[in-house]
Amino acid sequence: RNQAPARIGAISPVEVIIPAGNTGMEPTVTSFFQALSIQTKITKGTVEITVEKKVLNPGDKVDTSTATLLQKLKISPFFYEVEIHYVYDRGVLFTPDDLPITDESIE
């Protein structure tokens, strides 16, 4: 299972919340946060988000602003993993039940 960024046009499988706290970003980006209705203040020369903000619900489509925001904050809210449905080998079709693969068996 690997973390993945929110890409424009993707459908969110989970709720995504931007936590309150210092972003480490310069005050020049406050207008970006204001455009997304995210409350901020300047603390010691950096932008601090004052209240956590839900930006995506399950089933929401990721728009450009949300994807950019999450990228700026280095938040990768999604995960992906390989899911095997069937394996075909030399004329035999195997189901996942036939092939119990675990992390330990791969190592």
N, CA, C and O atoms as a Tinker XYZ file with bonds, in Angstrom:
   428  protein
     1  N      0.851000   -1.168000    0.000000    73     2
     2  CA     0.000000    0.000000    0.000000    64     1     3
     3  C      0.900000    1.234000    0.000000    63     2     4     5
     4  O      1.773000    1.372000    0.857000    81     3
     5  N      0.684000    2.123000   -0.958000    73     3     6
     6  CA     1.535000    3.300000   -1.128000    64     5     7
     7  C      0.708000    4.573000   -1.079000    63     6     8     9
     8  O     -0.426000    4.616000   -1.557000    81     7
     9  N      1.297000    5.613000   -0.491000    73     7    10
    10  CA     0.624000    6.908000   -0.463000    64     9    11
    11  C      0.682000    7.548000   -1.831000    63    10    12    13
    12  O      1.640000    7.367000   -2.583000    81    11
    13  N     -0.383000    8.316000   -2.148000    73    11    14
    14  CA    -0.445000    8.979000   -3.451000    64    13    15
    15  C     -1.052000   10.367000   -3.284000    63    14    16    17
    16  O     -1.926000   10.569000   -2.441000    81    15
    17  N     -0.588000   11.323000   -4.087000    73    15    18
    18  CA    -1.168000   12.670000   -4.020000    64    17    19
    19  C     -2.557000   12.698000   -4.654000    63    18    20    21
    20  O     -2.921000   11.809000   -5.423000    81    19
    21  N     -3.317000   13.724000   -4.322000    73    19    22
    22  CA    -4.630000   13.934000   -4.945000    64    21    23
    23  C     -4.396000   14.559000   -6.312000    63    22    24    25
    24  O     -3.804000   15.633000   -6.416000    81    23
    25  N     -4.849000   13.906000   -7.331000    73    23    26
    26  CA    -4.672000   14.408000   -8.697000    64    25    27
    27  C     -5.968000   15.049000   -9.190000    63    26    28    29
    28  O     -7.062000   14.631000   -8.812000    81    27
    29  N     -5.832000   16.054000  -10.025000    73    27    30
    30  CA    -6.993000   16.759000  -10.574000    64    29    31
    31  C     -7.881000   15.766000  -11.317000    63    30    32    33
    32  O     -7.410000   15.001000  -12.160000    81    31
    33  N     -9.170000   15.790000  -10.991000    73    31    34
    34  CA   -10.126000   14.925000  -11.656000    64    33    35
    35  C    -10.343000   13.588000  -10.973000    63    34    36    37
    36  O    -11.286000   12.873000  -11.310000    81    35
    37  N     -9.485000   13.234000  -10.015000    73    35    38
    38  CA    -9.649000   11.967000   -9.296000    64    37    39
    39  C    -10.858000   12.051000   -8.375000    63    38    40    41
    40  O    -11.231000   13.136000   -7.930000    81    39
    41  N    -11.464000   10.911000   -8.092000    73    39    42
    42  CA   -12.578000   10.837000   -7.153000    64    41    43
    43  C    -12.017000   10.437000   -5.792000    63    42    44    45
    44  O    -11.323000    9.429000   -5.659000    81    43
    45  N    -12.332000   11.242000   -4.795000    73    43    46
    46  CA   -11.801000   10.995000   -3.456000    64    45    47
    47  C    -12.467000    9.771000   -2.819000    63    46    48    49
    48  O    -13.692000    9.717000   -2.717000    81    47
    49  N    -11.661000    8.784000   -2.387000    73    47    50
    50  CA   -12.235000    7.636000   -1.695000    64    49    51
    51  C    -12.408000    7.884000   -0.193000    63    50    52    53
    52  O    -13.056000    7.097000    0.498000    81    51
    53  N    -11.832000    8.968000    0.304000    73    51    54
    54  CA   -11.836000    9.251000    1.741000    64    53    55
    55  C    -12.121000   10.729000    2.009000    63    54    56    57
    56  O    -12.063000   11.566000    1.108000    81    55
    57  N    -12.425000   11.019000    3.258000    73    55    58
    58  CA   -12.558000   12.410000    3.704000    64    57    59
    59  C    -11.147000   12.970000    3.887000    63    58    60    61
    60  O    -10.283000   12.304000    4.457000    81    59
    61  N    -10.915000   14.187000    3.406000    73    59    62
    62  CA    -9.597000   14.810000    3.531000    64    61    63
    63  C     -9.760000   16.105000    4.319000    63    62    64    65
    64  O    -10.529000   16.988000    3.940000    81    63
    65  N     -9.025000   16.199000    5.416000    73    63    66
    66  CA    -9.084000   17.363000    6.295000    64    65    67
    67  C     -7.696000   17.999000    6.375000    63    66    68    69
    68  O     -6.696000   17.318000    6.605000    81    67
    69  N     -7.658000   19.320000    6.179000    73    67    70
    70  CA    -6.420000   20.069000    6.344000    64    69    71
    71  C     -6.307000   20.413000    7.824000    63    70    72    73
    72  O     -7.169000   21.116000    8.353000    81    71
    73  N     -5.266000   19.935000    8.506000    73    71    74
    74  CA    -5.166000   20.192000    9.940000    64    73    75
    75  C     -4.748000   21.629000   10.242000    63    74    76    77
    76  O     -4.083000   22.283000    9.439000    81    75
    77  N     -5.152000   22.099000   11.413000    73    75    78
    78  CA    -4.699000   23.407000   11.880000    64    77    79
    79  C     -3.227000   23.289000   12.242000    63    78    80    81
    80  O     -2.760000   22.235000   12.673000    81    79
    81  N     -2.506000   24.388000   12.059000    73    79    82
    82  CA    -1.093000   24.389000   12.439000    64    81    83
    83  C     -0.264000   25.199000   11.465000    63    82    84    85
    84  O     -0.756000   25.687000   10.448000    81    83
    85  N      1.003000   25.326000   11.803000    73    83    86
    86  CA     1.931000   26.113000   11.000000    64    85    87
    87  C      2.262000   25.373000    9.715000    63    86    88    89
    88  O      2.571000   24.182000    9.739000    81    87
    89  N      2.198000   26.081000    8.591000    73    87    90
    90  CA     2.481000   25.480000    7.292000    64    89    91
    91  C      3.936000   25.623000    6.886000    63    90    92    93
    92  O      4.413000   24.893000    6.017000    81    91
    93  N      4.648000   26.559000    7.509000    73    91    94
    94  CA     6.028000   26.826000    7.122000    64    93    95
    95  C      6.127000   27.662000    5.849000    63    94    96    97
    96  O      7.228000   27.902000    5.353000    81    95
    97  N      4.990000   28.107000    5.316000    73    95    98
    98  CA     4.973000   28.886000    4.079000    64    97    99
    99  C      5.074000   30.375000    4.383000    63    98   100   101
   100  O      4.718000   30.842000    5.465000    81    99
   101  N      5.571000   31.097000    3.391000    73    99   102
   102  CA     5.712000   32.540000    3.542000    64   101   103
   103  C      4.352000   33.232000    3.461000    63   102   104   105
   104  O      3.421000   32.699000    2.858000    81   103
   105  N      4.232000   34.421000    4.068000    73   103   106
   106  CA     2.971000   35.161000    4.080000    64   105   107
   107  C      2.433000   35.537000    2.692000    63   106   108   109
   108  O      1.270000   35.923000    2.575000    81   107
   109  N      3.238000   35.433000    1.664000    73   107   110
   110  CA     2.778000   35.796000    0.316000    64   109   111
   111  C      1.685000   34.864000   -0.201000    63   110   112   113
   112  O      1.018000   35.194000   -1.181000    81   111
   113  N      1.486000   33.714000    0.429000    73   111   114
   114  CA     0.471000   32.765000   -0.051000    64   113   115
   115  C     -0.863000   32.882000    0.690000    63   114   116   117
   116  O     -1.761000   32.071000    0.464000    81   115
   117  N     -1.004000   33.863000    1.556000    73   115   118
   118  CA    -2.248000   33.975000    2.332000    64   117   119
   119  C     -3.464000   34.166000    1.434000    63   118   120   121
   120  O     -4.546000   33.679000    1.762000    81   119
   121  N     -3.315000   34.857000    0.319000    73   119   122
   122  CA    -4.460000   35.063000   -0.583000    64   121   123
   123  C     -4.952000   33.742000   -1.157000    63   122   124   125
   124  O     -6.146000   33.577000   -1.406000    81   123
   125  N     -4.036000   32.803000   -1.367000    73   123   126
   126  CA    -4.418000   31.474000   -1.855000    64   125   127
   127  C     -5.323000   30.779000   -0.846000    63   126   128   129
   128  O     -6.346000   30.203000   -1.217000    81   127
   129  N     -4.947000   30.833000    0.428000    73   127   130
   130  CA    -5.757000   30.227000    1.481000    64   129   131
   131  C     -7.101000   30.937000    1.622000    63   130   132   133
   132  O     -8.129000   30.290000    1.825000    81   131
   133  N     -7.096000   32.257000    1.514000    73   131   134
   134  CA    -8.340000   33.029000    1.613000    64   133   135
   135  C     -9.306000   32.655000    0.502000    63   134   136   137
   136  O    -10.510000   32.554000    0.736000    81   135
   137  N     -8.791000   32.448000   -0.707000    73   135   138
   138  CA    -9.643000   32.073000   -1.839000    64   137   139
   139  C    -10.324000   30.722000   -1.599000    63   138   140   141
   140  O    -11.385000   30.456000   -2.163000    81   139
   141  N     -9.720000   29.873000   -0.770000    73   139   142
   142  CA   -10.300000   28.564000   -0.457000    64   141   143
   143  C    -11.041000   28.560000    0.876000    63   142   144   145
   144  O    -11.417000   27.503000    1.383000    81   143
   145  N    -11.250000   29.754000    1.440000    73   143   146
   146  CA   -11.953000   29.923000    2.723000    64   145   147
   147  C    -11.286000   29.173000    3.865000    63   146   148   149
   148  O    -11.955000   28.578000    4.710000    81   147
   149  N     -9.968000   29.209000    3.878000    73   147   150
   150  CA    -9.208000   28.591000    4.961000    64   149   151
   151  C     -8.667000   29.708000    5.835000    63   150   152   153
   152  O     -7.932000   30.576000    5.362000    81   151
   153  N     -9.033000   29.686000    7.121000    73   151   154
   154  CA    -8.642000   30.740000    8.047000    64   153   155
   155  C     -7.166000   30.600000    8.406000    63   154   156   157
   156  O     -6.703000   29.526000    8.792000    81   155
   157  N     -6.435000   31.708000    8.272000    73   155   158
   158  CA    -5.008000   31.694000    8.579000    64   157   159
   159  C     -4.623000   32.938000    9.375000    63   158   160   161
   160  O     -5.382000   33.902000    9.478000    81   159
   161  N     -3.429000   32.878000    9.927000    73   159   162
   162  CA    -2.812000   34.055000   10.532000    64   161   163
   163  C     -1.311000   33.926000   10.321000    63   162   164   165
   164  O     -0.802000   32.836000   10.058000    81   163
   165  N     -0.616000   35.033000   10.439000    73   163   166
   166  CA     0.833000   35.034000   10.278000    64   165   167
   167  C      1.458000   34.883000   11.662000    63   166   168   169
   168  O      1.187000   35.676000   12.563000    81   167
   169  N      2.291000   33.867000   11.823000    73   167   170
   170  CA     2.977000   33.614000   13.083000    64   169   171
   171  C      4.469000   33.454000   12.817000    63   170   172   173
   172  O      4.888000   32.543000   12.104000    81   171
   173  N      5.263000   34.346000   13.396000    73   171   174
   174  CA     6.719000   34.303000   13.249000    64   173   175
   175  C      7.137000   34.226000   11.780000    63   174   176   177
   176  O      8.051000   33.482000   11.424000    81   175
   177  N      6.464000   34.995000   10.941000    73   175   178
   178  CA     6.844000   35.086000    9.536000    64   177   179
   179  C      6.376000   33.960000    8.644000    63   178   180   181
   180  O      6.794000   33.871000    7.490000    81   179
   181  N      5.503000   33.084000    9.165000    73   179   182
   182  CA     4.958000   31.997000    8.342000    64   181   183
   183  C      3.443000   31.928000    8.502000    63   182   184   185
   184  O      2.880000   32.456000    9.461000    81   183
   185  N      2.800000   31.271000    7.552000    73   183   186
   186  CA     1.344000   31.142000    7.572000    64   185   187
   187  C      0.948000   29.985000    8.487000    63   186   188   189
   188  O      1.490000   28.884000    8.395000    81   187
   189  N      0.000000   30.260000    9.360000    73   187   190
   190  CA    -0.534000   29.231000   10.251000    64   189   191
   191  C     -2.025000   29.075000    9.969000    63   190   192   193
   192  O     -2.759000   30.063000    9.953000    81   191
   193  N     -2.469000   27.858000    9.750000    73   191   194
   194  CA    -3.898000   27.566000    9.578000    64   193   195
   195  C     -4.495000   27.514000   10.974000    63   194   196   197
   196  O     -4.036000   26.746000   11.820000    81   195
   197  N     -5.524000   28.334000   11.222000    73   195   198
   198  CA    -6.058000   28.461000   12.579000    64   197   199
   199  C     -7.149000   27.449000   12.907000    63   198   200   201
   200  O     -7.342000   27.105000   14.074000    81   199
   201  N     -7.864000   26.968000   11.894000    73   199   202
   202  CA    -8.958000   26.018000   12.115000    64   201   203
   203  C     -8.859000   24.934000   11.055000    63   202   204   205
   204  O     -8.690000   25.234000    9.873000    81   203
   205  N     -8.964000   23.668000   11.471000    73   203   206
   206  CA    -8.918000   22.605000   10.467000    64   205   207
   207  C    -10.078000   22.745000    9.490000    63   206   208   209
   208  O    -11.143000   23.250000    9.844000    81   207
   209  N     -9.863000   22.298000    8.272000    73   207   210
   210  CA   -10.856000   22.507000    7.203000    64   209   211
   211  C    -10.995000   21.228000    6.380000    63   210   212   213
   212  O    -10.008000   20.689000    5.881000    81   211
   213  N    -12.227000   20.753000    6.245000    73   211   214
   214  CA   -12.491000   19.601000    5.388000    64   213   215
   215  C    -12.516000   20.089000    3.943000    63   214   216   217
   216  O    -13.272000   21.001000    3.607000    81   215
   217  N    -11.692000   19.483000    3.087000    73   215   218
   218  CA   -11.629000   19.918000    1.692000    64   217   219
   219  C    -12.220000   18.893000    0.722000    63   218   220   221
   220  O    -12.576000   19.238000   -0.405000    81   219
   221  N    -12.324000   17.633000    1.158000    73   219   222
   222  CA   -12.921000   16.605000    0.305000    64   221   223
   223  C    -13.718000   15.613000    1.128000    63   222   224   225
   224  O    -13.328000   15.247000    2.237000    81   223
   225  N    -14.839000   15.184000    0.571000    73   223   226
   226  CA   -15.634000   14.097000    1.121000    64   225   227
   227  C    -15.492000   12.899000    0.193000    63   226   228   229
   228  O    -15.127000   13.069000   -0.970000    81   227
   229  N    -15.772000   11.694000    0.677000    73   227   230
   230  CA   -15.743000   10.543000   -0.225000    64   229   231
   231  C    -16.697000   10.778000   -1.403000    63   230   232   233
   232  O    -17.844000   11.183000   -1.214000    81   231
   233  N    -16.211000   10.519000   -2.606000    73   231   234
   234  CA   -17.015000   10.700000   -3.809000    64   233   235
   235  C    -16.839000   12.048000   -4.481000    63   234   236   237
   236  O    -17.278000   12.233000   -5.616000    81   235
   237  N    -16.195000   13.005000   -3.793000    73   235   238
   238  CA   -15.946000   14.318000   -4.397000    64   237   239
   239  C    -14.874000   14.208000   -5.473000    63   238   240   241
   240  O    -13.947000   13.404000   -5.372000    81   239
   241  N    -15.020000   15.037000   -6.508000    73   239   242
   242  CA   -14.008000   15.111000   -7.557000    64   241   243
   243  C    -12.975000   16.159000   -7.142000    63   242   244   245
   244  O    -13.338000   17.258000   -6.723000    81   243
   245  N    -11.699000   15.822000   -7.256000    73   243   246
   246  CA   -10.618000   16.728000   -6.877000    64   245   247
   247  C    -10.494000   17.821000   -7.937000    63   246   248   249
   248  O    -10.261000   17.535000   -9.112000    81   247
   249  N    -10.652000   19.079000   -7.509000    73   247   250
   250  CA   -10.514000   20.186000   -8.458000    64   249   251
   251  C     -9.077000   20.725000   -8.415000    63   250   252   253
   252  O     -8.259000   20.294000   -7.602000    81   251
   253  N     -8.802000   21.655000   -9.289000    73   251   254
   254  CA    -7.451000   22.206000   -9.421000    64   253   255
   255  C     -6.981000   22.866000   -8.132000    63   254   256   257
   256  O     -5.850000   22.644000   -7.701000    81   255
   257  N     -7.838000   23.676000   -7.512000    73   255   258
   258  CA    -7.449000   24.395000   -6.292000    64   257   259
   259  C     -7.120000   23.438000   -5.158000    63   258   260   261
   260  O     -6.129000   23.622000   -4.451000    81   259
   261  N     -7.948000   22.420000   -4.984000    73   259   262
   262  CA    -7.723000   21.462000   -3.901000    64   261   263
   263  C     -6.445000   20.667000   -4.136000    63   262   264   265
   264  O     -5.662000   20.463000   -3.209000    81   263
   265  N     -6.232000   20.222000   -5.357000    73   263   266
   266  CA    -5.013000   19.471000   -5.677000    64   265   267
   267  C     -3.774000   20.334000   -5.437000    63   266   268   269
   268  O     -2.775000   19.853000   -4.901000    81   267
   269  N     -3.837000   21.596000   -5.828000    73   267   270
   270  CA    -2.710000   22.512000   -5.631000    64   269   271
   271  C     -2.457000   22.750000   -4.145000    63   270   272   273
   272  O     -1.310000   22.744000   -3.698000    81   271
   273  N     -3.524000   22.958000   -3.384000    73   271   274
   274  CA    -3.400000   23.166000   -1.940000    64   273   275
   275  C     -2.729000   21.971000   -1.275000    63   274   276   277
   276  O     -1.783000   22.135000   -0.504000    81   275
   277  N     -3.216000   20.780000   -1.570000    73   275   278
   278  CA    -2.648000   19.582000   -0.951000    64   277   279
   279  C     -1.186000   19.391000   -1.350000    63   278   280   281
   280  O     -0.368000   18.944000   -0.546000    81   279
   281  N     -0.869000   19.731000   -2.584000    73   279   282
   282  CA     0.514000   19.627000   -3.039000    64   281   283
   283  C      1.400000   20.630000   -2.299000    63   282   284   285
   284  O      2.497000   20.282000   -1.862000    81   283
   285  N      0.930000   21.872000   -2.156000    73   283   286
   286  CA     1.708000   22.896000   -1.443000    64   285   287
   287  C      1.970000   22.490000    0.004000    63   286   288   289
   288  O      3.033000   22.771000    0.556000    81   287
   289  N      0.979000   21.821000    0.614000    73   287   290
   290  CA     1.099000   21.403000    2.014000    64   289   291
   291  C      1.781000   20.042000    2.149000    63   290   292   293
   292  O      1.956000   19.537000    3.258000    81   291
   293  N      2.164000   19.452000    1.016000    73   291   294
   294  CA     2.810000   18.132000    0.997000    64   293   295
   295  C      1.944000   17.070000    1.669000    63   294   296   297
   296  O      2.430000   16.241000    2.438000    81   295
   297  N      0.645000   17.117000    1.360000    73   295   298
   298  CA    -0.302000   16.133000    1.874000    64   297   299
   299  C     -0.657000   15.178000    0.744000    63   298   300   301
   300  O     -1.155000   15.600000   -0.300000    81   299
   301  N     -0.401000   13.901000    0.952000    73   299   302
   302  CA    -0.775000   12.858000   -0.004000    64   301   303
   303  C     -1.844000   11.997000    0.668000    63   302   304   305
   304  O     -1.517000   11.036000    1.365000    81   303
   305  N     -3.126000   12.338000    0.464000    73   303   306
   306  CA    -4.188000   11.713000    1.245000    64   305   307
   307  C     -4.679000   10.363000    0.734000    63   306   308   309
   308  O     -5.416000    9.671000    1.437000    81   307
   309  N     -4.285000    9.982000   -0.466000    73   307   310
   310  CA    -4.821000    8.757000   -1.045000    64   309   311
   311  C     -3.785000    7.642000   -0.983000    63   310   312   313
   312  O     -2.593000    7.888000   -0.800000    81   311
   313  N     -4.262000    6.421000   -1.139000    73   311   314
   314  CA    -3.413000    5.240000   -1.147000    64   313   315
   315  C     -3.783000    4.376000   -2.344000    63   314   316   317
   316  O     -4.925000    4.388000   -2.804000    81   315
   317  N     -2.828000    3.643000   -2.832000    73   315   318
   318  CA    -3.126000    2.672000   -3.868000    64   317   319
   319  C     -2.360000    1.393000   -3.559000    63   318   320   321
   320  O     -1.341000    1.410000   -2.869000    81   319
   321  N     -2.869000    0.294000   -4.079000    73   319   322
   322  CA    -2.217000   -0.985000   -3.900000    64   321   323
   323  C     -2.639000   -1.920000   -5.027000    63   322   324   325
   324  O     -3.666000   -1.715000   -5.674000    81   323
   325  N     -1.850000   -2.921000   -5.242000    73   323   326
   326  CA    -2.161000   -3.907000   -6.266000    64   325   327
   327  C     -3.149000   -4.898000   -5.681000    63   326   328   329
   328  O     -2.965000   -5.394000   -4.570000    81   327
   329  N     -4.190000   -5.181000   -6.431000    73   327   330
   330  CA    -5.178000   -6.163000   -6.011000    64   329   331
   331  C     -5.318000   -7.187000   -7.131000    63   330   332   333
   332  O     -5.762000   -6.869000   -8.234000    81   331
   333  N     -4.933000   -8.411000   -6.827000    73   331   334
   334  CA    -4.968000   -9.464000   -7.841000    64   333   335
   335  C     -6.346000  -10.116000   -7.839000    63   334   336   337
   336  O     -6.850000  -10.559000   -6.807000    81   335
   337  N     -6.937000  -10.159000   -9.031000    73   335   338
   338  CA    -8.242000  -10.804000   -9.178000    64   337   339
   339  C     -8.094000  -12.237000   -9.679000    63   338   340   341
   340  O     -8.753000  -13.149000   -9.179000    81   339
   341  N     -7.233000  -12.428000  -10.660000    73   339   342
   342  CA    -6.988000  -13.755000  -11.224000    64   341   343
   343  C     -5.566000  -13.823000  -11.755000    63   342   344   345
   344  O     -4.978000  -12.811000  -12.135000    81   343
   345  N     -5.026000  -15.032000  -11.773000    73   343   346
   346  CA    -3.741000  -15.296000  -12.409000    64   345   347
   347  C     -3.949000  -16.457000  -13.368000    63   346   348   349
   348  O     -4.490000  -17.498000  -12.997000    81   347
   349  N     -3.514000  -16.263000  -14.596000    73   347   350
   350  CA    -3.609000  -17.312000  -15.606000    64   349   351
   351  C     -2.208000  -17.809000  -15.908000    63   350   352   353
   352  O     -1.347000  -17.040000  -16.336000    81   351
   353  N     -1.977000  -19.112000  -15.683000    73   351   354
   354  CA    -0.650000  -19.671000  -15.912000    64   353   355
   355  C     -0.771000  -21.040000  -16.559000    63   354   356   357
   356  O     -1.310000  -21.972000  -15.960000    81   355
   357  N     -0.276000  -21.160000  -17.767000    73   355   358
   358  CA    -0.230000  -22.428000  -18.509000    64   357   359
   359  C     -1.578000  -23.145000  -18.543000    63   358   360   361
   360  O     -1.680000  -24.344000  -18.284000    81   359
   361  N     -2.596000  -22.372000  -18.869000    73   359   362
   362  CA    -3.922000  -22.969000  -19.030000    64   361   363
   363  C     -4.721000  -23.116000  -17.744000    63   362   364   365
   364  O     -5.844000  -23.619000  -17.775000    81   363
   365  N     -4.168000  -22.689000  -16.618000    73   363   366
   366  CA    -4.866000  -22.810000  -15.335000    64   365   367
   367  C     -5.186000  -21.409000  -14.825000    63   366   368   369
   368  O     -4.323000  -20.532000  -14.815000    81   367
   369  N     -6.432000  -21.206000  -14.402000    73   367   370
   370  CA    -6.873000  -19.923000  -13.859000    64   369   371
   371  C     -6.931000  -20.030000  -12.337000    63   370   372   373
   372  O     -7.654000  -20.859000  -11.787000    81   371
   373  N     -6.149000  -19.168000  -11.663000    73   371   374
   374  CA    -6.097000  -19.148000  -10.207000    64   373   375
   375  C     -6.855000  -17.935000   -9.677000    63   374   376   377
   376  O     -6.797000  -16.859000  -10.273000    81   375
   377  N     -7.564000  -18.101000   -8.564000    73   375   378
   378  CA    -8.254000  -16.993000   -7.894000    64   377   379
   379  C     -7.377000  -16.545000   -6.722000    63   378   380   381
   380  O     -6.414000  -17.231000   -6.378000    81   379
   381  N     -7.697000  -15.409000   -6.110000    73   379   382
   382  CA    -6.919000  -14.975000   -4.932000    64   381   383
   383  C     -6.919000  -16.012000   -3.805000    63   382   384   385
   384  O     -5.943000  -16.122000   -3.063000    81   383
   385  N     -8.007000  -16.769000   -3.676000    73   383   386
   386  CA    -8.056000  -17.802000   -2.635000    64   385   387
   387  C     -7.049000  -18.918000   -2.904000    63   386   388   389
   388  O     -6.549000  -19.551000   -1.974000    81   387
   389  N     -6.755000  -19.156000   -4.192000    73   387   390
   390  CA    -5.790000  -20.185000   -4.557000    64   389   391
   391  C     -4.359000  -19.747000   -4.281000    63   390   392   393
   392  O     -3.472000  -20.583000   -4.111000    81   391
   393  N     -4.132000  -18.438000   -4.235000    73   391   394
   394  CA    -2.777000  -17.899000   -4.099000    64   393   395
   395  C     -2.692000  -16.924000   -2.931000    63   394   396   397
   396  O     -2.700000  -15.712000   -3.146000    81   395
   397  N     -2.612000  -17.417000   -1.715000    73   395   398
   398  CA    -2.538000  -16.509000   -0.561000    64   397   399
   399  C     -1.160000  -15.853000   -0.478000    63   398   400   401
   400  O     -0.242000  -16.387000    0.143000    81   399
   401  N     -1.031000  -14.688000   -1.112000    73   399   402
   402  CA     0.244000  -13.970000   -1.131000    64   401   403
   403  C      0.253000  -12.953000    0.015000    63   402   404   405
   404  O     -0.678000  -12.162000    0.162000    81   403
   405  N      1.301000  -12.985000    0.811000    73   403   406
   406  CA     1.467000  -12.028000    1.905000    64   405   407
   407  C      2.809000  -11.318000    1.716000    63   406   408   409
   408  O      3.625000  -11.737000    0.895000    81   407
   409  N      3.031000  -10.268000    2.458000    73   407   410
   410  CA     4.312000   -9.564000    2.404000    64   409   411
   411  C      5.466000  -10.506000    2.777000    63   410   412   413
   412  O      6.552000  -10.425000    2.202000    81   411
   413  N      5.223000  -11.386000    3.732000    73   411   414
   414  CA     6.257000  -12.311000    4.179000    64   413   415
   415  C      6.617000  -13.308000    3.086000    63   414   416   417
   416  O      7.787000  -13.664000    2.940000    81   415
   417  N      5.637000  -13.763000    2.321000    73   415   418
   418  CA     5.920000  -14.751000    1.274000    64   417   419
   419  C      6.688000  -14.144000    0.104000    63   418   420   421
   420  O      7.327000  -14.872000   -0.656000    81   419
   421  N      6.635000  -12.822000   -0.052000    73   419   422
   422  CA     7.340000  -12.157000   -1.153000    64   421   423
   423  C      8.804000  -11.952000   -0.799000    63   422   424   425
   424  O      9.668000  -12.016000   -1.674000    81   423
   425  N      9.092000  -11.710000    0.462000    73   423   426
   426  CA    10.476000  -11.416000    0.889000    64   425   427
   427  C     11.352000  -12.591000    0.829000    63   426   428
   428  O     12.535000  -12.496000    1.156000    81   427
